[in-house]
Structure formats: C-alpha cells, structure tokens
Amino acid sequence: MKLLSTKSIIFYSVLGAITAFIIVPLIRSFLVEYTPTVQILITTGIVIPMYAVITRIARKYL
C-alpha cells in the first residue's frame, strides 16, 4: 500500500477518526487517577503499536 494512494489516505483517515473519537477517550477514561502527562504517554504507548499491527493486517487485504 503506497503512502499517498487513495486507498492509503482513506484507510489512515478512517483509522485516525476511530482512534481519536473512540479508542483514545476510552483508554483515558481508565487512567483518570494519573496526571495528563502520564495519560498521554500511556495512551501513545498503546496507540502506536496498535497502528503498526493494524497496518500489517490491512496490507493483506488492501
């Protein structure tokens, strides 16, 4: 999947929207007792590997 192809742009846009509006708020709701800096670090530590796994899985189908 080429980075600037139409499929790639649509795929990453949808994945980003799902991540921004569903996954990140869900993760941060579990981390209420931590400071915002720690919340961001933990959330980033979950989201970046998630993107890597989903991209590898999607390459088989796109």
Buried (B, 14 or more C-beta within 10 A) or exposed (E): EEEEEEEBEEBBEEBEEEBEEEBBEEBBEEBEEEEEEEBBEBBEEEBEEEEEEBBEEBEEEE
